[in-house]
Amino acid sequence: MPLLIAGSIATDHLMSFDGKFADSLVVEQLEKLSVSFLVNDLEIRRGGVAANICFGLGQLGLAPVLVGAVGEDFADYKSWLQRHGVDCESVHVSDSKHTARFVCTTDTTMAQFASFYPGAMSEARLIELAPIVERVGAPDFVLIGADDPDGMLRHTDECRQRGYRFIADPSQQLAFGEGDLIRQLIDGATLLFSNEYESHLIEQKTGWSAEEILDLVGTQVITLGKDGVKIVAKGQDPIVVPALNNVNAVEPTGVGDAFRAGFLAATEWGLSHERAAQVGCTIAAYVVETVGTQEYTFTREEFVARLGASYGDDAAAEVGKYLS
């Protein structure tokens, strides 16, 4: 059965300034700030949580369905995703707005001037899931990731009404959302993804205890950065899976999205939560070792060997059956 992955689709425009912003700022005149910096380079990277997750699923041999809103400038990005196994036929294309864009300039001290343009992402609220399901078939899961808040609510409500199993993954929206929004996005989910900080933020903003959250979602997957991942399921002992061994970390952007892709792929294969976390940690290592969220590659043999080196021969043999 198909996997529907709903969430943001964006491009990142990243520039580097060979100097210090502070040298061009006059503290007493900040209210009249008007400066320009000559940058050395420009990198345009593909991003957005839904697109990143879909790319990872495609790398593992699945054919996820991308659900999100973009502008007419999405053509090249769409071709890239389709070449990597992603179904983009249900992506909503705005006739008036550009695809969401993050523009950032970084100086030699790692100080940044950045802007985020949501653009077409705000039209995610116009997307109905039922026509997508009619086209591709009943979904195994609908993952609802960070996106336009009204769009996230619409997808969540529709999943409840139509009986689609959904995965709550509010991530970046937790910092901006109030307790009522977060409660609506989580209640009834089959699974909840978060990192350790976000887990505490959910409890703080909703007023729910960890036990009450489990009563509502059944299973919570909490990523722990370099310490791996913890899986807490109602009525079961927690499972802690360490991060992959021998990782040469370069840049962390997109690591959480890649983990989700690996976890979902293994879940689709019918593997245990422990195996799913091991697959997630393995693909996450490839992302943290590259610059960019969709720049990594691996062969089946490399992936299985690397997973086995950290998690054992049994894990490698079990996962290897499903990688084509």
N, C-alpha and C positions, 0 to 999 in steps of 0.2 A: 504494500500500500504506500501511497506517496507521503512525503513529508512536506508540509507547507511551512516556510520560514518567513515570518512577517517582521519587518523592522526597517531601520534606516538604510539608505543607499546613498553614498556620498563620494566625492573626490576630495583629496587633500592636496593643496598647493603649498609646498614647503620651500622656503628660501633661507639662505644663510648670509649674514652680514659680517664682514671681516673687520670687526671693531666692537666698541661698546656703545650701546644706546645711551648709557649714562653720560658719556662725553658730549653728547649733543643736546642734553636737557639742562635747562636753567630752572632750578627749583622755584625761584621767585616768579617765574613767568609760565607756570604750567597751565594756568587758566587760558593762556593764549597759544597753547601748543600747536605747532604746525611744522612738522619736520618730514624730510624725505631721506631714505637710505638707499644707496646703490648696492644691490645684492650681487653675490658672486655666482649663484646657481639657482636653478628652479627644478624641483622634483615634483612631478604630478603622480600621486599614488591613488590607487583604487581603494575604497574603504566603505564604511557603513556596516553596522553589525550584521544585518541580514545577509548582505552580499558576502561578507567575510565567512560567515558560517556556511553558506551555500557553496562557496569555493572549496572549503575544506571537505564538505560532504562529497563534492564531485571528485576531489582528489582520491577519496577512498572508494570510489566506484558507485556511489549512489547518484540518483537524479533528482535532487531537491527542486521544489517549486518556489521561486522567489516571489514574495508578495511585498510590494512597496510602491512608492510614487517617485517618479523622476521627471526630468525635463526632456526636451527634444534633443539635448546634447548627450543623451545616454547611448547613442548608437554604437560608438566604439567600445564602450564598457560592456554593453549587451553582448556584442560579438565575442569579447574576451570570455565572459562568463559562459556563454553557450559552448565555446570551444572546450571549456573545462567541465562540461556535463550538467550545467544549470539550466533548468526550464525557466525562461524569462517571459513566456507568452502572456502571463497574467499581470505583468508589471503595469501600473497605471502611468500614462504619459501625460503630463500637464501641457496644455496648449499656450500657457502664458508665463510659466516660471522655469528657472533653471534647476538642474539637479542640485541637491544640497552640497555646500562647499565649505571646507575649512581652509582658511588662508592664514599662514603663519610665517613670520620672519624671526629667526633666532640669531642672537649675537654670540660672540666668543665666550661670554660668561654664562651662556644658556638662558639668558633673559629673553623674553619673547613678546612680540606684539602679534596678536592673533584676533581673527574674526570668524564667526560661524554664521553662514547664511542658510537657513532651513529650506528656503525656496519651495520646490515641489513637494518636499516631505510633508508640508501642511495639508496636502491633498490625500494623504493616506486615509483620512476619515471618510473619503468617498468610496473606498474599496469594500465591496461585499464579498464574503468568502463563498457563499452558495454557488455562484456561477463558476468559480474556480473549481470547486468540488465536482460540479456537474461535468466539467471538462476532463479532469484528471482522475476522478474517482474519490471515494471516501478516504480521508486522510488517516494515517495511523496516529499522527500527532500534528498539532498546529503550534509551532513555537512563536510566542508573541514577545518580540524583543523591543528595545528602546526605539521609539518612533514619535510621531506626533501623538500627544497624549489622548486626544479625542479618537484618533485612529486605533490606538491600543485598546481603549475602552470599547469601541465598537466591535473589534475582533473578539475580545474576551466575552462580551455579552452574546455575540452570535454563537460562539463555541458552546456556551452554556445552553442557549436556546435550542440549538440543533444537535446537541449531544456529541460534538467533536471533542476528543480529548485534547487538552491544551497544556502547554508548558509555559510558565510565567518566567520571564527573564527581563525585568524592568531596568536593571543595571543603571545606566547614566541618568535615567529619569527619576531615580530615587532621591537624588540631591535636590530636585526642584519640586517633586510631587508632595502633596500633603497627605496626611494619614488616610483620608477618605478615598483618594485616588488609588493609593497603594493597596488598601484593603480590597477594593473592587478588582484590581488586576491579579490578585493572588488567590482569592477565595475560589475553591473548586478546582484548582490546577492539579494535574497529575504529578507534576514535578516543578520545583522552584530552583532556579539557578541564582547564585549570588557569590560574591567574594566575602571574605571574613568581615570586612568593614561594613559592607552592604547588609549583611545579615543582622548586625547590631542596629543599623539604621532602620531596617524594616521593623524591628521590635520597638525601637524608640518612637517611630512615627505612627505606627498602628496602635500602639499600646498593648499589643499581643505578646505573650510570652513565647519562648521557643516551642514549648509543648503545645500551645494553642495554634501556632502556625502549622505544626505537623498534623494536627487534627484536621486542618483545612486543606493541606496539599499532599499529605501522604509521604512524600520523599523530598528532601532538600539536599542539593549538591552545593557544597561550599568550597570554593577554590581558596587555597592558602598560599599562593605565590610559590616561592622556592621550596616551601614545605609540602607541596603537593595538593591533595584534595581530601575533604571529609564528606562522607555520605551518611546522612541520618534518615532512617526510614522508621515509620511508626511501628512499634512493637519489635524492633530488631536492634541488635548491637551496632553502634556506629562503625563504619569502615573508614580507615585512613590509608590512603595510597600515596606513597612518597613520589616526588617529582622524578623524572628520568635522570639517570646518572650521566655524568660527563657532558654537560651542556655548556656550550660556549656562548653565553648571553651577549647579545649585541644591542637589541632594541626591543622593548616589550610590547609595543602597540599591536593589538590584534591577537595576543596570546590567549586571552579568555575566549574569544570567538572560536579560535582553532580548537581549544579544549572542548567546547560545546559540540563542534562538528564531530570530533572523535567519539565523544560520549554518545551522541545520538546515533552515529553509524553503528557502533557496537550494540546499542540497544535494539536497533532495527535487525541486526543479525541474531538477536535472541540471546546475547551473552549476559552474564551477571553484571551487577553494578560495579563490582571490583574490576572485572575485565574492561568494562566500558571506561572507567576512570583511567586505566592503564593505557588504553588506546588514545584517550583524550590527552593525557600527559605526553605521549610520544609525539603526536602531531603538533602539540603546543611547542615542543622543543625546536622543531624546524622553524617555527615562526620567530621565536625569540633569537634565533641565530641569524636572521636576515633582517634587512631594513625594508619595511613595507609589509603590509598585511597579507598580500597574495603573491609574493615573489618566491615562495619556496617550492621545491620539487623533491620527489623521492621515487625510487623504484619499489616495487612490492618486496623484493628481497632485502633492500636496505631497511625498509620500515620494520619488517618482521624481525630481522637480526637485531636491530637497535632496541626494539621492545623486549626481545628475549634476553638481551644482555642485562637489562635492568630488572625484569620481572620473572625471568625463568623460562625454561624450555616448554613447559606446559602452556604457559600464556602464549608463547610464540606459535606453538602448534595449533592452538585453538583459534587464534586470530588469523593465522595464515590461511585457513580454509576459506575465508571470506574475501580475501584481497585478490582481485583479478589483475 
